[in-house]
Amino acid sequence: MKALFDLEFRKFVTPTIIKILYILIMAMLGVGYIIAVVAAFQASAGFGIFTLLILGPLFVLIYLALARAGLESLIAQIRTAENTAELVRLAGGNAPGAAPQAPNGPTPPANPYQQ
């Protein structure tokens, strides 16, 4: 909860709420499926059965797979950013959003290829 009000964006909040978001997407798809089936049965019994058994599950599975892929992509980008910041920190630099080091901090190794 504290990360939601971090105006400097030092901590990513998405990994902590992604599970809740995925559950909400599944619930909305389920509700949408039920509404579609009811509407299809109101149109005709044949279309209702077709929607119940074939059309509805197909749409739900496709949208669920797309939502999952999008959320996984988002998490992968966030983990890449976190790992990159950690590598910069381990190399002696300052990660984005981190406090700068003291002037007498470690110096980076000399570049032998620089003239």
C-alpha positions as a Markdown table, in Angstrom:
| # | Residue | x | y | z |
|---|---|---|---|---|
| 1 | Met | 0.0 | 0.0 | 0.0 |
| 2 | Lys | 2.9 | 2.3 | 0.8 |
| 3 | Ala | 4.3 | 1.8 | -2.8 |
| 4 | Leu | 1.1 | 3.3 | -4.2 |
| 5 | Phe | 1.9 | 6.7 | -2.8 |
| 6 | Asp | 5.6 | 6.7 | -3.6 |
| 7 | Leu | 5.8 | 9.7 | -5.9 |
| 8 | Glu | 9.4 | 9.0 | -6.8 |
| 9 | Phe | 8.5 | 5.5 | -8.2 |
| 10 | Arg | 11.4 | 3.8 | -6.4 |
| 11 | Lys | 9.4 | 0.5 | -6.0 |
| 12 | Phe | 7.2 | -1.1 | -8.6 |
| 13 | Val | 3.7 | -1.8 | -7.3 |
| 14 | Thr | 2.6 | -3.9 | -10.3 |
| 15 | Pro | 4.1 | -7.2 | -9.2 |
| 16 | Thr | 2.1 | -7.0 | -6.0 |
| 17 | Ile | -1.2 | -6.3 | -7.6 |
| 18 | Ile | -0.9 | -8.4 | -10.7 |
| 19 | Lys | -2.6 | -11.5 | -9.1 |
| 20 | Ile | -5.6 | -9.4 | -8.1 |
| 21 | Leu | -5.8 | -7.9 | -11.6 |
| 22 | Tyr | -5.7 | -11.3 | -13.2 |
| 23 | Ile | -8.4 | -12.6 | -10.9 |
| 24 | Leu | -10.6 | -9.6 | -11.8 |
| 25 | Ile | -10.1 | -10.2 | -15.5 |
| 26 | Met | -11.1 | -13.9 | -15.0 |
| 27 | Ala | -14.2 | -12.8 | -13.1 |
| 28 | Met | -15.2 | -10.3 | -15.7 |
| 29 | Leu | -14.8 | -12.8 | -18.4 |
| 30 | Gly | -16.9 | -15.3 | -16.5 |
| 31 | Val | -19.7 | -12.7 | -16.0 |
| 32 | Gly | -19.4 | -11.7 | -19.6 |
| 33 | Tyr | -19.7 | -15.4 | -20.6 |
| 34 | Ile | -22.9 | -15.8 | -18.5 |
| 35 | Ile | -24.4 | -12.6 | -19.9 |
| 36 | Ala | -23.6 | -13.7 | -23.5 |
| 37 | Val | -25.2 | -17.2 | -22.9 |
| 38 | Val | -28.4 | -15.7 | -21.4 |
| 39 | Ala | -28.7 | -13.2 | -24.3 |
| 40 | Ala | -28.1 | -16.0 | -26.8 |
| 41 | Phe | -30.8 | -18.2 | -25.2 |
| 42 | Gln | -33.2 | -15.3 | -25.4 |
| 43 | Ala | -32.5 | -15.0 | -29.1 |
| 44 | Ser | -33.0 | -18.7 | -29.8 |
| 45 | Ala | -32.4 | -22.1 | -28.1 |
| 46 | Gly | -30.0 | -23.3 | -30.9 |
| 47 | Phe | -27.9 | -20.1 | -30.7 |
| 48 | Gly | -27.9 | -20.4 | -26.9 |
| 49 | Ile | -26.6 | -24.0 | -27.0 |
| 50 | Phe | -24.0 | -23.0 | -29.6 |
| 51 | Thr | -22.9 | -20.0 | -27.4 |
| 52 | Leu | -22.9 | -22.2 | -24.3 |
| 53 | Leu | -20.8 | -25.0 | -25.7 |
| 54 | Ile | -18.6 | -23.5 | -28.5 |
| 55 | Leu | -18.6 | -19.7 | -29.0 |
| 56 | Gly | -18.5 | -18.6 | -25.3 |
| 57 | Pro | -15.7 | -20.8 | -24.1 |
| 58 | Leu | -13.7 | -20.0 | -27.3 |
| 59 | Phe | -13.9 | -16.3 | -26.7 |
| 60 | Val | -13.2 | -16.6 | -23.0 |
| 61 | Leu | -10.1 | -18.8 | -23.6 |
| 62 | Ile | -8.7 | -16.4 | -26.3 |
| 63 | Tyr | -9.2 | -13.3 | -24.2 |
| 64 | Leu | -7.8 | -15.0 | -21.1 |
| 65 | Ala | -4.7 | -16.1 | -23.0 |
| 66 | Leu | -4.3 | -12.6 | -24.4 |
| 67 | Ala | -4.7 | -11.0 | -20.9 |
| 68 | Arg | -2.2 | -13.5 | -19.4 |
| 69 | Ala | 0.4 | -12.9 | -22.2 |
| 70 | Gly | 0.0 | -9.1 | -21.7 |
| 71 | Leu | 0.4 | -9.4 | -17.9 |
| 72 | Glu | 3.4 | -11.7 | -18.2 |
| 73 | Ser | 5.0 | -9.3 | -20.7 |
| 74 | Leu | 4.5 | -6.5 | -18.2 |
| 75 | Ile | 6.0 | -8.5 | -15.4 |
| 76 | Ala | 9.0 | -9.5 | -17.6 |
| 77 | Gln | 9.7 | -5.8 | -18.3 |
| 78 | Ile | 9.5 | -4.9 | -14.7 |
| 79 | Arg | 11.9 | -7.8 | -13.7 |
| 80 | Thr | 14.3 | -6.7 | -16.4 |
| 81 | Ala | 14.3 | -3.2 | -15.1 |
| 82 | Glu | 14.8 | -4.4 | -11.5 |
| 83 | Asn | 17.7 | -6.7 | -12.6 |
| 84 | Thr | 19.3 | -4.0 | -14.6 |
| 85 | Ala | 19.1 | -1.6 | -11.7 |
| 86 | Glu | 20.7 | -4.3 | -9.5 |
| 87 | Leu | 23.5 | -4.8 | -12.0 |
| 88 | Val | 24.2 | -1.1 | -12.2 |
| 89 | Arg | 24.3 | -1.0 | -8.4 |
| 90 | Leu | 26.7 | -4.0 | -8.2 |
| 91 | Ala | 29.0 | -2.4 | -10.9 |
| 92 | Gly | 29.4 | 0.6 | -8.6 |
| 93 | Gly | 27.1 | 3.0 | -10.4 |
| 94 | Asn | 23.9 | 4.5 | -9.2 |
| 95 | Ala | 20.7 | 2.8 | -10.1 |
| 96 | Pro | 17.9 | 5.1 | -11.3 |
| 97 | Gly | 16.2 | 6.5 | -8.3 |
| 98 | Ala | 19.0 | 5.6 | -5.9 |
| 99 | Ala | 20.9 | 8.2 | -3.8 |
| 100 | Pro | 24.2 | 9.2 | -5.4 |
| 101 | Gln | 27.4 | 7.8 | -3.8 |
| 102 | Ala | 29.8 | 9.9 | -1.9 |
| 103 | Pro | 32.6 | 11.6 | -3.9 |
| 104 | Asn | 35.2 | 9.3 | -2.4 |
| 105 | Gly | 33.3 | 6.2 | -3.4 |
| 106 | Pro | 34.8 | 3.4 | -5.5 |
| 107 | Thr | 36.2 | 4.4 | -8.9 |
| 108 | Pro | 35.3 | 2.3 | -11.9 |
| 109 | Pro | 38.2 | 0.3 | -13.5 |
| 110 | Ala | 40.1 | 2.0 | -16.2 |
| 111 | Asn | 39.1 | 1.2 | -19.8 |
| 112 | Pro | 42.1 | -0.3 | -21.6 |
| 113 | Tyr | 40.5 | 0.4 | -25.0 |
| 114 | Gln | 40.1 | 4.2 | -24.4 |
| 115 | Gln | 42.9 | 6.3 | -25.8 |
